Amino acid sequence: MASYQQDKEAILKRLRRIEGQVRGIQRMVEEDKYCVDILVQIAAVRAALDQVGLILLEDHTRGCVARAIKQSEGDADAAITELTDVLKRFLR
């Protein structure tokens, strides 16, 4: 089972909202809206995606990583390495 199962509905709801925001940005471009207004909306989408990412990171850490640490030392090292790698990508 995915470690984000408890938050799955909230994540899906947020992603649907983000999808709507992206469609709105597309409409803004099609309608030749002011550049700054489009950029503000892009920043809002980025912030919303960051929030979804933080939920997933927390769930992964509390679920998958914690389980790996409890099970065995080798799994713990691999899980921590994987977590730090994904954090490096996420924080760029």
VENHU-V917029 format. One record per residue. N is the residue number from 0. RES is the residue in three letters. SS is DSSP state (hx for helix, st for strand, lp for the rest). PHI is phi in whole degrees, -180 to 180 (NA if undefined). D_FIRST is the distance of its C-alpha to the first C-alpha in Angstrom with 1 decimal. Layout:
# VENHU-V917029
N,RES,SS,PHI,D_FIRST  N,RES,SS,PHI,D_FIRST
This chain:
# VENHU-V917029
0,MET,lp,NA,0.0  1,ALA,lp,-68,3.8  2,SER,lp,-69,6.4  3,TYR,lp,-94,8.5  4,GLN,hx,-53,7.2  5,GLN,hx,-65,10.3  6,ASP,hx,-106,12.5  7,LYS,hx,-56,11.4  8,GLU,hx,-64,14.7  9,ALA,hx,-65,16.8  10,ILE,hx,-64,15.8  11,LEU,hx,-62,16.5  12,LYS,hx,-63,19.7  13,ARG,hx,-64,20.8  14,LEU,hx,-66,20.3  15,ARG,hx,-65,22.3  16,ARG,hx,-65,25.0  17,ILE,hx,-63,25.1  18,GLU,hx,-58,25.5  19,GLY,hx,-64,28.4  20,GLN,hx,-63,29.8  21,VAL,hx,-65,29.8  22,ARG,hx,-62,31.6  23,GLY,hx,-64,34.0  24,ILE,hx,-64,34.8  25,GLN,hx,-59,35.4  26,ARG,hx,-61,37.9  27,MET,hx,-60,39.5  28,VAL,hx,-66,40.2  29,GLU,hx,-59,41.5  30,GLU,lp,-93,43.8  31,ASP,lp,56,45.1  32,LYS,lp,-70,44.0  33,TYR,lp,-61,45.1  34,CYS,hx,-53,43.3  35,VAL,hx,-63,42.6  36,ASP,hx,-63,40.9  37,ILE,hx,-67,38.6  38,LEU,hx,-62,37.8  39,VAL,hx,-62,37.1  40,GLN,hx,-69,34.5  41,ILE,hx,-63,32.9  42,ALA,hx,-62,32.7  43,ALA,hx,-65,31.0  44,VAL,hx,-65,28.3  45,ARG,hx,-59,27.8  46,ALA,hx,-62,27.5  47,ALA,hx,-65,25.0  48,LEU,hx,-64,22.8  49,ASP,hx,-60,23.2  50,GLN,hx,-64,21.9  51,VAL,hx,-63,18.7  52,GLY,hx,-60,18.4  53,LEU,hx,-66,19.0  54,ILE,hx,-61,16.3  55,LEU,hx,-64,13.8  56,LEU,hx,-63,15.6  57,GLU,hx,-64,15.6  58,ASP,hx,-62,11.9  59,HIS,hx,-63,11.4  60,THR,hx,-65,14.3  61,ARG,hx,-72,13.5  62,GLY,hx,-99,9.9  63,CYS,hx,-62,9.9  64,VAL,hx,-68,13.6  65,ALA,hx,-61,14.4  66,ARG,hx,-62,12.3  67,ALA,hx,-63,14.2  68,ILE,hx,-66,17.4  69,LYS,hx,-70,17.2  70,GLN,hx,-75,16.6  71,SER,lp,-165,19.5  72,GLU,hx,-61,21.9  73,GLY,hx,-62,21.4  74,ASP,hx,-64,17.7  75,ALA,hx,-63,18.7  76,ASP,hx,-62,21.4  77,ALA,hx,-64,19.2  78,ALA,hx,-66,16.6  79,ILE,hx,-68,19.5  80,THR,hx,-62,21.2  81,GLU,hx,-61,18.4  82,LEU,hx,-63,18.2  83,THR,hx,-66,21.9  84,ASP,hx,-64,22.1  85,VAL,hx,-69,19.8  86,LEU,hx,-64,21.8  87,LYS,hx,-60,25.0  88,ARG,hx,-69,24.0  89,PHE,hx,-66,22.8  90,LEU,lp,-85,26.0  91,ARG,lp,-71,28.4
